[in-house]
Amino acid sequence: MDEPKERHLVPSEGEALVAHNLKIMRKTARLSQDDVAERMRRLGFKFHQTQIAKIENGTRAIQFDEVIGLAKALNLPAEYFMTQAVADPHDFHFELQEAGFRLQDREKEWRTAQDLADAARGRLEEAEREYDEIAERLGVDTAPSGDGLTFYPAPNSPEDPLRKDEGTPAAE
């Protein structure tokens, strides 16, 4: 009987992409395979340097949770491993690709800031409506002055329109 042929794992396209990107990003971060394995162990994975080497050369399959762990270990978004191949630092396009990654990060920061600003604007408008409703219920004129800015007086200050008497604070 013939000896069975030695079979090698043929990584799927996704695994090959992760393997390629892991190797490039690990080297770019100036980390050894052992460094990455140690970081993975700190995250609760049972990893050794040989497993990192096997993933990088495509002879070991990789699970989705391991990709997430590797992203955390390298302090990178997981999408960097799975969306497109990163360029080698010696590749002509490496600098451009790195700038593209930074641009994506800044765009995400900007979107987050916009979302926070929109939410703050909504809370401000709600507070203004509440103030106006209370002032209207109490019969206080809150028409803005001609300069376009509205400053609300401190409670019980001499400028407070809710203050009943100049000499005494408003009744509670």
C-alpha positions in Angstrom: 0.0 0.0 0.0 1.3 3.4 -0.9 2.1 5.9 1.8 -0.6 8.7 2.0 0.6 11.9 0.6 1.5 14.5 3.0 -1.3 17.1 3.1 -0.8 20.7 3.9 -3.6 23.0 5.1 -4.6 25.3 2.2 -5.8 28.4 4.0 -9.0 30.0 2.8 -8.8 33.4 1.2 -9.9 35.0 4.5 -7.3 33.1 6.6 -4.6 33.9 4.1 -5.5 37.6 4.3 -5.4 37.5 8.1 -2.0 35.6 8.0 -0.5 38.1 5.6 -1.7 41.1 7.6 -0.7 39.6 10.9 2.9 39.2 9.7 3.1 42.7 8.2 1.5 44.4 11.2 3.5 42.5 13.8 6.7 43.4 12.0 5.6 47.0 11.6 4.9 47.1 15.4 8.5 45.7 15.9 7.1 42.7 17.8 8.4 39.2 17.7 6.2 36.2 17.3 6.9 35.4 20.9 5.8 38.9 21.9 2.5 38.5 20.2 2.0 35.0 21.7 2.7 36.5 25.2 0.1 39.2 24.6 -2.4 36.6 23.5 -1.8 34.6 26.6 -2.5 37.7 28.7 -5.8 37.9 26.9 -6.7 34.3 27.9 -5.6 32.4 24.7 -3.3 29.4 25.0 -0.8 30.6 22.4 2.8 29.9 21.8 5.3 31.4 19.3 5.0 28.4 17.0 1.3 29.0 16.7 1.9 32.6 15.5 4.5 31.2 13.0 2.0 28.6 11.7 -0.8 31.2 11.4 1.6 33.5 9.5 2.8 30.8 7.1 -0.8 29.5 6.6 -0.3 26.0 8.1 -2.7 26.6 11.0 -6.3 27.6 10.7 -7.4 30.7 12.7 -10.7 31.2 14.5 -12.7 34.4 14.5 -12.2 35.0 18.2 -8.4 34.6 17.7 -8.5 37.3 15.0 -10.2 39.6 17.5 -7.6 38.7 20.2 -4.8 39.4 17.7 -6.3 42.8 17.0 -6.4 43.5 20.7 -2.9 42.2 21.2 -1.6 44.5 18.5 -3.9 47.4 19.6 -5.5 47.6 16.1 -9.0 47.5 14.8 -10.0 43.9 13.8 -11.1 45.2 10.4 -7.4 45.8 9.6 -6.9 42.1 9.5 -9.9 41.2 7.5 -10.8 43.9 4.9 -7.7 44.2 2.6 -4.1 43.1 2.4 -1.8 45.6 4.0 1.4 46.5 2.2 4.8 45.4 3.4 6.9 48.2 4.9 9.3 47.8 1.9 6.4 48.0 -0.6 6.1 51.2 -2.7 2.5 51.7 -1.4 3.2 51.1 2.3 3.4 54.8 3.2 0.2 55.6 1.3 -1.7 52.7 2.9 -0.6 53.7 6.4 -1.8 57.3 5.7 -5.1 55.8 4.5 -5.5 53.9 7.8 -4.8 57.0 9.7 -7.4 58.9 7.6 -10.0 56.1 8.3 -9.3 56.5 12.0 -9.7 60.3 11.9 -12.9 59.9 9.9 -14.3 57.6 12.6 -13.3 60.1 15.3 -15.0 62.9 13.3 -18.2 60.9 13.0 -18.2 60.1 16.7 -17.6 63.8 17.5 -20.5 64.7 15.1 -22.8 62.2 16.8 -21.8 63.6 20.3 -22.4 67.2 19.0 -25.8 66.3 17.6 -26.8 64.6 20.8 -25.6 67.7 22.9 -27.5 70.0 20.5 -30.7 68.0 21.1 -30.3 68.2 24.9 -29.6 71.9 24.7 -32.7 72.5 22.6 -34.8 70.4 25.1 -33.4 72.5 28.0 -34.2 75.7 26.2 -37.8 74.5 25.5 -38.2 73.5 29.1 -36.9 76.9 30.2 -39.3 78.8 27.8 -42.3 76.7 28.9 -41.6 77.4 32.6 -41.0 81.1 31.9 -44.3 81.3 29.9 -46.2 79.5 32.6 -44.8 82.0 35.2 -45.5 84.9 32.9 -41.9 86.0 32.5 -40.7 87.7 29.3 -37.6 85.8 27.9 -37.4 87.6 24.6 -33.7 87.6 23.5 -31.9 90.9 23.3 -30.8 92.2 19.9 -27.2 90.8 20.1 -28.4 87.2 19.3 -27.0 85.7 22.5 -29.3 84.8 25.4 -27.8 84.9 28.9 -29.8 83.4 31.7 -29.4 85.1 35.0 -28.3 83.3 38.1 -31.2 82.2 40.4 -32.1 84.9 42.9 -29.7 87.4 41.4 -30.9 91.0 41.0 -31.4 90.3 37.2 -33.5 87.2 37.8 -36.9 87.8 36.4 -38.4 85.2 38.7 -37.3 87.2 41.8 -40.4 88.6 43.5 -38.9 91.6 45.2 -35.6 93.5 44.7 -34.9 93.2 48.5 -36.1 89.6 49.1 -35.5 86.3 47.3 -38.3 84.8 45.4 -40.7 82.7 47.4 -40.3 79.0 47.1 
